[in-house]
Amino acid sequence: MEKIKFNTLESIINNNSCAFLYGNGLSINFDRSFGTIFNRLYEAHKILIRNGVFKTKFNSRFRKKNMTNYNEVLQYIKYSKEDEILKIFKDALIFAQSIIENNKLIEALENSKQLVTTTFGIGQLDLVKQICDSGKRGVQCVNIEYWTILIHFYFLIKKLNLDKDIYDFPDNNIFITLVHIGDKSTITLLNSEDIKEKLLESTLFNGFNIYYRLLFCIAIFDNGKAINYNKLENSKNIHLNKLQTSLNKFNAILTLNYDRILELILDKQIHHLHGKFVLNKEEVVANQVLGLKYNNNYISFSDILIGDYFYNKIQKSMVNTLAGKDYVNKKTQYPSKIIGEIIHEKYINTFLIMGMSIQNDQHIIRLIMSELYFNKANNPKIIYGYYEEKDMEEFNKIFYEVINFSEELNRYAQNIDVKYIDIKPIISMYKK
């Protein structure tokens, strides 16, 4: 693993066509609250009850299924106290542990042939294991993207109809209760007996899944910090001119975040791979409207992808098919298309990545690899900014694990020049 210093990084940026890709680790430097999302869930819940917006379009059966499932969940937890909102995730952890600690259940799940594993070797059960591992330090330490995979496992286990001596759901579990009542509607949109398709419908249209998406979007929005630079606690402690000068050296900037921080300080397009907060525009994406009434304004969440990789990101487009028609006023682009077009139009051959956890975004690394290859980028480079040594080691390990393409593309990806840089000294350079 080759480590570089800042002067080497500057030289690489100046002598290559370079894109900057950043995650939540960057936003935390503007305001620590972006790293304490779990602490605001109760506040977000109260805001959701008063001002959250969820609507559907076009198809009456589609609309009724969505609204019935969502409203059932909302009514059930409408008057919940803070400890009761937290208990949802404590009970979700108990459910996850009841799966991982039951060898007979795991065997039954594997024998069902319904579990999905990515081409780079990450399976749905792996996310459940990661929930359990991180949950040992408290539910607030679990990656917020992982929880929704448990909705899928609830329905899969129900479909297996196992004897109670093999598995029984935990008693008095609020997470399981919410997922159960979030499946209130008896309307079926898929006329199929295929178990995978039934699981897909049950998961995507579950009322708790909809509530979850709104809850975390509102918590991340953090009373406007995501769209108002002056609200950020460190706004006056950053050398803005110096930061702007550095960021303007990049040929393109991409983000996994939903916030608009860099848009607020740069006269430059920021490409959001997983959606973004949009002010005063009701957007319809996949026949659904998600948003928030905020200070006489409206914030759209409709194109934000939040939740597990398998369902809430990759399979989300299936909502259009299940609705029967695509009623939409905003065409969203897949991350592969965004990355591919940027590489092609800007002749990108180098990516600097900062503030991104590799554990949940392996697909992004694979997309960068493949799109560099398809666009015939010469001398491709990836520079990963790490905060701790273990982050560098984890990235290096996963980077080579996800190289699982055709023989020619594999050779290309394995020859990408990967370098590492400690971002702590870089961050300190832009602080007053």
C-alpha positions as CSV (number, residue, x, y, z in Angstrom):
1,M,0.0,0.0,0.0
2,E,1.6,3.2,-1.2
3,K,1.0,6.3,1.1
4,I,1.5,9.8,-0.3
5,K,1.9,13.3,1.1
6,F,-0.1,16.4,0.3
7,N,2.5,17.8,-2.2
8,T,2.3,14.5,-4.2
9,L,-1.5,14.7,-4.1
10,E,-1.4,18.2,-5.5
11,S,1.0,17.2,-8.3
12,I,-1.3,14.3,-9.3
13,I,-4.4,16.6,-9.3
14,N,-2.5,19.2,-11.4
15,N,-1.2,16.7,-13.9
16,N,-4.3,14.6,-14.4
17,S,-8.0,14.9,-15.1
18,C,-9.3,14.3,-11.6
19,A,-12.7,13.8,-10.0
20,F,-13.4,14.2,-6.3
21,L,-15.8,11.8,-4.7
22,Y,-16.8,12.4,-1.1
23,G,-19.1,10.9,1.5
24,N,-20.5,11.9,4.9
25,G,-17.0,11.9,6.4
26,L,-16.5,15.3,4.7
27,S,-19.8,16.9,5.9
28,I,-18.9,16.0,9.5
29,N,-16.1,18.5,9.4
30,F,-18.6,21.3,8.7
31,D,-20.9,20.2,11.5
32,R,-20.6,17.3,13.9
33,S,-24.3,16.6,13.8
34,F,-23.9,14.8,10.5
35,G,-22.1,12.1,12.5
36,T,-24.8,11.9,15.2
37,I,-27.9,11.3,13.2
38,F,-29.2,8.7,15.6
39,N,-29.4,11.2,18.4
40,R,-32.0,13.2,16.4
41,L,-34.4,10.4,15.5
42,Y,-37.0,11.4,18.1
43,E,-36.9,15.0,17.0
44,A,-37.2,13.8,13.4
45,H,-40.1,11.6,14.3
46,K,-42.0,14.5,15.8
47,I,-41.3,16.7,12.7
48,L,-42.4,13.8,10.5
49,I,-45.7,13.5,12.3
50,R,-46.4,17.2,11.9
51,N,-44.9,18.1,8.6
52,G,-43.8,14.9,6.7
53,V,-45.2,14.4,3.3
54,F,-45.9,11.1,1.5
55,K,-48.1,10.8,-1.5
56,T,-48.5,8.6,-4.5
57,K,-49.6,9.2,-8.1
58,F,-51.5,7.7,-10.9
59,N,-52.7,4.2,-10.1
60,S,-55.6,3.9,-7.5
61,R,-54.6,0.4,-6.4
62,F,-51.0,1.4,-6.1
63,R,-52.0,4.5,-4.2
64,K,-54.2,2.6,-1.8
65,K,-51.6,0.0,-1.0
66,N,-49.0,2.6,-0.3
67,M,-51.1,4.9,1.8
68,T,-52.8,2.1,3.8
69,N,-49.5,0.5,4.8
70,Y,-47.9,3.9,5.6
71,N,-50.8,5.2,7.6
72,E,-51.1,2.1,9.6
73,V,-47.5,2.5,10.8
74,L,-47.9,6.2,11.4
75,Q,-51.0,5.8,13.5
76,Y,-49.4,3.1,15.6
77,I,-46.3,5.1,16.6
78,K,-47.8,8.6,16.3
79,Y,-47.6,9.4,20.0
80,S,-44.4,7.4,20.8
81,K,-42.0,8.8,23.4
82,E,-38.2,9.1,22.8
83,D,-37.4,5.8,24.4
84,E,-40.0,4.0,22.3
85,I,-38.5,5.3,19.1
86,L,-35.1,4.1,20.2
87,K,-36.6,0.7,21.1
88,I,-37.6,0.2,17.5
89,F,-34.0,-0.2,16.6
90,K,-33.0,-2.0,19.8
91,D,-35.7,-4.6,19.0
92,A,-34.5,-4.7,15.4
93,L,-31.1,-5.6,16.7
94,I,-32.7,-8.4,18.8
95,F,-34.4,-9.7,15.7
96,A,-31.1,-9.6,13.8
97,Q,-29.4,-11.6,16.6
98,S,-32.2,-14.1,16.7
99,I,-31.4,-14.9,13.0
100,I,-27.6,-15.0,13.2
101,E,-27.6,-17.1,16.4
102,N,-29.9,-19.7,15.0
103,N,-28.0,-22.2,12.9
104,K,-31.1,-24.2,12.0
105,L,-32.7,-21.0,10.7
106,I,-29.6,-20.0,8.7
107,E,-29.6,-23.5,7.1
108,A,-33.2,-23.1,6.2
109,L,-32.7,-19.7,4.7
110,E,-29.7,-20.9,2.6
111,N,-31.7,-24.0,1.5
112,S,-34.6,-21.8,0.4
113,K,-32.5,-20.4,-2.5
114,Q,-34.0,-17.0,-1.9
115,L,-30.9,-15.3,-0.5
116,V,-29.1,-12.9,-2.8
117,T,-25.3,-12.5,-3.0
118,T,-23.7,-9.7,-5.1
119,T,-21.1,-10.5,-7.8
120,F,-18.5,-9.2,-5.4
121,G,-19.4,-11.7,-2.6
122,I,-21.6,-9.7,-0.2
123,G,-24.8,-11.4,0.7
124,Q,-28.0,-10.3,2.5
125,L,-27.0,-12.3,5.6
126,D,-23.7,-10.4,5.7
127,L,-25.6,-7.2,6.3
128,V,-27.5,-8.9,9.2
129,K,-24.2,-10.0,10.7
130,Q,-22.8,-6.5,10.4
131,I,-25.9,-5.1,12.2
132,C,-25.1,-7.6,15.0
133,D,-21.4,-6.8,15.1
134,S,-21.8,-3.1,15.1
135,G,-24.8,-3.3,17.5
136,K,-22.5,-4.6,20.3
137,R,-21.4,-1.0,20.7
138,G,-25.0,0.2,20.6
139,V,-27.7,0.6,17.9
140,Q,-26.3,4.1,17.2
141,C,-23.2,2.5,15.8
142,V,-25.0,0.5,13.2
143,N,-24.8,1.8,9.7
144,I,-28.1,3.5,9.0
145,E,-28.2,1.9,5.5
146,Y,-28.4,-1.6,6.9
147,W,-31.6,-1.7,9.0
148,T,-34.1,-2.2,6.1
149,I,-32.6,-5.6,5.1
150,L,-34.4,-6.9,8.2
151,I,-37.8,-6.1,6.6
152,H,-36.9,-8.5,3.8
153,F,-35.9,-11.2,6.3
154,Y,-39.1,-10.8,8.2
155,F,-41.1,-11.7,5.1
156,L,-38.7,-14.4,4.0
157,I,-38.9,-16.2,7.3
158,K,-42.7,-15.9,7.3
159,K,-42.8,-17.5,3.8
160,L,-40.7,-20.4,5.0
161,N,-43.4,-21.2,7.6
162,L,-40.9,-23.0,9.8
163,D,-41.8,-25.1,12.8
164,K,-41.5,-23.2,16.1
165,D,-38.8,-25.6,17.3
166,I,-36.7,-24.3,14.4
167,Y,-37.5,-20.6,14.8
168,D,-40.0,-18.3,16.4
169,F,-40.1,-14.6,16.2
170,P,-39.0,-12.7,19.3
171,D,-41.9,-11.7,21.6
172,N,-43.1,-8.1,22.2
173,N,-40.8,-6.8,19.5
174,I,-41.9,-3.4,18.3
175,F,-39.8,-3.6,15.1
176,I,-41.5,-6.8,14.0
177,T,-44.9,-5.3,15.0
178,L,-44.3,-2.3,12.8
179,V,-43.2,-4.4,9.8
180,H,-46.2,-6.6,10.3
181,I,-48.8,-3.8,10.4
182,G,-46.9,-2.1,7.6
183,D,-48.2,-4.9,5.4
184,K,-51.8,-4.2,6.2
185,S,-53.1,-3.8,2.6
186,T,-54.3,-7.0,0.9
187,I,-53.9,-5.5,-2.5
188,T,-51.5,-7.4,-4.7
189,L,-49.7,-5.6,-7.5
190,L,-47.8,-8.6,-8.9
191,N,-49.8,-11.5,-10.3
192,S,-47.0,-13.9,-9.7
193,E,-46.4,-16.9,-7.4
194,D,-42.7,-16.4,-7.6
195,I,-41.4,-16.0,-4.0
196,K,-38.7,-13.5,-4.9
197,E,-41.2,-11.2,-6.5
198,K,-43.6,-11.5,-3.6
199,L,-40.8,-10.7,-1.2
200,L,-39.9,-7.7,-3.3
201,E,-43.4,-6.3,-3.3
202,S,-43.8,-6.8,0.5
203,T,-40.5,-5.1,1.2
204,L,-40.7,-2.1,-1.1
205,F,-44.2,-1.2,-0.2
206,N,-44.0,-1.9,3.6
207,G,-45.3,1.0,5.6
208,F,-42.3,0.9,8.0
209,N,-39.9,1.1,5.0
210,I,-41.6,4.3,3.9
211,Y,-41.6,5.7,7.4
212,Y,-37.9,4.8,7.7
213,R,-37.0,6.7,4.6
214,L,-38.7,9.8,5.7
215,L,-37.4,9.6,9.3
216,F,-33.8,9.4,8.4
217,C,-34.1,12.0,5.6
218,I,-35.5,14.4,8.1
219,A,-32.8,13.6,10.7
220,I,-30.1,14.2,8.1
221,F,-31.8,17.4,7.0
222,D,-31.3,18.6,10.6
223,N,-33.6,21.6,10.6
224,G,-32.1,23.1,7.5
225,K,-28.4,22.5,8.1
226,A,-28.2,20.4,5.0
227,I,-29.2,23.4,2.8
228,N,-28.0,26.4,4.8
229,Y,-24.2,27.0,5.2
230,N,-24.6,29.6,7.9
231,K,-26.4,27.1,10.1
232,L,-23.4,24.9,10.2
233,E,-21.5,25.0,13.6
234,N,-18.1,25.3,11.8
235,S,-19.1,27.7,9.1
236,K,-16.9,30.5,10.6
237,N,-14.0,28.2,11.4
238,I,-13.1,27.2,7.8
239,H,-10.8,28.9,5.4
240,L,-13.4,29.2,2.7
241,N,-11.2,30.8,0.0
242,K,-8.5,28.2,0.5
243,L,-11.1,25.4,0.3
244,Q,-12.8,26.8,-2.8
245,T,-9.4,27.2,-4.5
246,S,-8.5,23.6,-3.9
247,L,-11.9,22.2,-4.8
248,N,-12.0,24.2,-8.1
249,K,-9.0,22.3,-9.3
250,F,-11.1,19.2,-9.8
251,N,-12.6,18.5,-13.2
252,A,-15.7,17.0,-11.5
253,I,-17.1,16.6,-8.0
254,L,-19.4,13.7,-7.0
255,T,-21.0,12.9,-3.7
256,L,-22.9,10.1,-1.9
257,N,-24.4,12.8,0.4
258,Y,-27.8,14.4,0.2
259,D,-26.8,17.7,1.7
260,R,-26.0,20.8,-0.5
261,I,-23.0,22.1,1.4
262,L,-20.6,22.2,-1.5
263,E,-23.2,23.7,-3.8
264,L,-23.5,26.5,-1.3
265,I,-19.8,27.4,-1.4
266,L,-18.8,26.5,-5.0
267,D,-19.9,27.8,-8.3
268,K,-19.8,24.3,-9.6
269,Q,-22.1,21.4,-10.3
270,I,-22.1,18.7,-7.7
271,H,-23.2,15.3,-8.9
272,H,-25.3,13.4,-6.3
273,L,-25.2,9.7,-6.8
274,H,-27.8,8.8,-4.2
275,G,-30.2,11.8,-4.6
276,K,-30.4,15.2,-2.8
277,F,-32.5,17.7,-0.9
278,V,-34.4,19.9,-3.3
279,L,-36.0,23.2,-2.2
280,N,-39.6,24.2,-3.1
281,K,-40.2,21.7,-5.8
282,E,-42.6,18.7,-5.3
283,E,-40.8,15.9,-7.2
284,V,-42.4,12.7,-8.3
285,V,-40.0,9.8,-8.5
286,A,-41.2,6.2,-9.1
287,N,-44.8,7.4,-8.6
288,Q,-44.1,8.5,-5.1
289,V,-43.7,11.9,-3.4
290,L,-41.6,12.2,-0.2
291,G,-40.8,15.5,1.4
292,L,-41.1,17.9,4.3
293,K,-42.9,21.2,4.9
294,Y,-40.2,23.4,6.3
295,N,-40.5,27.1,7.4
296,N,-43.1,27.9,4.7
297,N,-41.0,26.0,2.2
298,Y,-41.0,22.5,0.9
299,I,-38.1,20.1,0.8
300,S,-38.2,17.2,-1.6
301,F,-36.7,13.8,-0.6
302,S,-38.2,11.9,-3.5
303,D,-35.1,10.8,-5.3
304,I,-33.0,10.1,-2.2
305,L,-31.9,6.4,-2.0
306,I,-31.5,5.4,1.6
307,G,-31.5,1.9,3.1
308,D,-29.9,-1.4,2.1
309,Y,-28.2,-2.0,-1.2
310,F,-30.3,-5.0,-2.2
311,Y,-33.8,-3.4,-2.0
312,N,-33.8,0.3,-1.3
313,K,-31.1,1.1,-3.8
314,I,-30.9,-1.5,-6.6
315,Q,-34.5,-2.7,-6.7
316,K,-36.2,0.7,-6.1
317,S,-36.9,1.2,-9.8
318,M,-39.2,-1.8,-9.6
319,V,-41.8,0.5,-8.0
320,N,-42.6,1.9,-11.5
321,T,-43.4,-1.6,-12.8
322,L,-45.6,-2.5,-9.9
323,A,-47.5,0.8,-10.2
324,G,-48.5,-0.2,-13.8
325,K,-47.2,3.1,-15.2
326,D,-44.4,5.5,-14.6
327,Y,-45.8,8.9,-13.4
328,V,-42.8,11.0,-12.9
329,N,-41.7,14.6,-13.2
330,K,-38.0,13.9,-12.4
331,K,-36.0,11.3,-14.3
332,T,-33.3,9.9,-12.0
333,Q,-30.1,8.5,-13.3
334,Y,-28.3,5.4,-12.1
335,P,-24.9,6.0,-10.5
336,S,-23.3,4.1,-13.3
337,K,-24.6,6.5,-15.9
338,I,-23.6,9.6,-13.9
339,I,-20.0,8.2,-13.3
340,G,-19.7,7.0,-16.9
341,E,-20.8,10.3,-18.5
342,I,-18.5,12.3,-16.2
343,I,-15.5,10.1,-17.1
344,H,-16.3,10.4,-20.8
345,E,-17.1,14.1,-20.9
346,K,-14.2,15.2,-18.6
347,Y,-11.7,12.6,-19.7
348,I,-11.3,11.6,-16.0
349,N,-8.5,9.2,-15.2
350,T,-8.1,9.9,-11.5
351,F,-10.5,9.7,-8.5
352,L,-9.8,11.2,-5.1
353,I,-12.1,9.6,-2.5
354,M,-12.6,11.1,0.9
355,G,-15.1,10.5,3.7
356,M,-16.6,7.3,2.2
357,S,-17.0,4.0,4.1
358,I,-16.1,1.2,1.7
359,Q,-18.2,-1.3,3.6
360,N,-21.5,0.0,2.2
361,D,-20.4,1.3,-1.2
362,Q,-18.5,-1.5,-2.8
363,H,-20.7,-1.0,-5.8
364,I,-19.4,2.5,-6.3
365,I,-15.8,1.3,-6.5
366,R,-16.8,-1.3,-9.0
367,L,-18.6,1.3,-11.1
368,I,-15.5,3.5,-11.1
369,M,-13.4,0.6,-12.2
370,S,-15.7,-0.5,-15.0
371,E,-16.4,3.0,-16.3
372,L,-12.7,3.9,-16.4
373,Y,-12.2,0.7,-18.4
374,F,-15.2,1.3,-20.8
375,N,-14.0,4.8,-21.4
376,K,-10.4,3.6,-22.0
377,A,-8.9,5.9,-19.4
378,N,-5.1,5.8,-19.5
379,N,-3.0,5.5,-16.4
380,P,-6.0,5.2,-14.1
381,K,-5.5,6.2,-10.5
382,I,-7.6,6.0,-7.3
383,I,-6.4,7.9,-4.2
384,Y,-8.2,7.0,-1.0
385,G,-8.2,9.5,1.9
386,Y,-8.2,7.6,5.1
387,Y,-8.9,8.9,8.7
388,E,-7.5,5.9,10.5
389,E,-5.1,3.1,9.4
390,K,-7.8,0.5,9.7
391,D,-9.9,2.4,7.1
392,M,-7.0,2.2,4.6
393,E,-6.5,-1.5,5.3
394,E,-10.2,-2.2,4.9
395,F,-10.4,-0.3,1.6
396,N,-7.3,-2.1,0.2
397,K,-8.8,-5.5,1.1
398,I,-12.2,-4.8,-0.4
399,F,-10.8,-3.0,-3.4
400,Y,-9.3,-6.2,-4.7
401,E,-12.1,-8.5,-3.5
402,V,-14.6,-6.7,-5.7
403,I,-12.6,-7.2,-8.9
404,N,-14.8,-9.9,-10.3
405,F,-15.5,-9.0,-13.9
406,S,-14.4,-10.4,-17.3
407,E,-10.8,-11.4,-17.6
408,E,-9.8,-8.3,-19.5
409,L,-11.6,-5.9,-17.2
410,N,-10.1,-7.7,-14.2
411,R,-6.6,-7.1,-15.6
412,Y,-7.4,-3.4,-16.1
413,A,-8.8,-3.0,-12.6
414,Q,-5.9,-4.8,-10.9
415,N,-3.5,-2.4,-12.7
416,I,-5.3,0.7,-11.4
417,D,-2.7,2.7,-9.4
418,V,-4.1,2.9,-5.9
419,K,-2.6,5.3,-3.4
420,Y,-3.5,6.4,0.1
421,I,-3.3,9.6,2.0
422,D,-4.0,10.5,5.6
423,I,-6.7,13.2,5.5
424,K,-6.2,14.5,9.1
425,P,-3.4,16.9,8.1
426,I,-5.4,18.0,5.0
427,I,-8.5,18.8,7.1
428,S,-6.5,20.8,9.5
429,M,-5.2,23.0,6.6
430,Y,-8.6,24.4,6.0
431,K,-9.5,25.1,9.6
432,K,-8.9,28.5,11.2
